[in-house]
Amino acid sequence: MKCPFCGFADTQVKDSRTTDDNTCIRRRRECPECGSRFTTFERVQLRELVVVKKNGDKTMFDRDKLARSIELAVRKRPIEQERVEKVVNSIQRRLESSGETEIPSRVIGEYVMDALSRLDHIAYIRFASVYKDFREVKDFEDFVETIDRMAKPETLPQNEEE
């Protein structure tokens, strides 16, 4: 592994361990040239995924881009990084195990929306505002109203005479 600080081609592994959810190996490395230390993560990749965008363009699936978009949605929310990592891992596994190599971006967006709706309502609304391209306040109001309806069970009117 190449040192990200000085570019030396051969770094040494000082420590290896699995992550809490056992989905990857965390390695602490040290560069013998400059002495810098850094961490790498090794993950299993079941298949190469291609994302098909709305306009038909195709691009390689970028796990880091998925993680950044979720991290942006949960920014300044009481969500631990470990939970975000689990969401990203779950979505990636779901995509890889779908059997498809070309995934429409819409599917990824729906998976993220589904995960965020269960994780944090504010993060869900933040992501939805970009994903669904809200243009005015009314769009937010309608979306929040939909969330409120889903969160509150239907109650029957009570008879006042009881």
Buried (B, 14 or more C-beta within 10 A) or exposed (E): BEBEBEEBEEBEEEEEEEBEEEBBBBBBBBBEBEEBEBEBEEEEEEEEBEBBEEEEEEEEBEBEEBBEBBBEBBEEEEBEEEBBBBBBBBBBEBBBEEEBEEBEBEBBBEBBBBBBBEBBBBBBBBBBBEBEEBEEEEBBEEBEEEBEEEEEEEEEEEEEEE
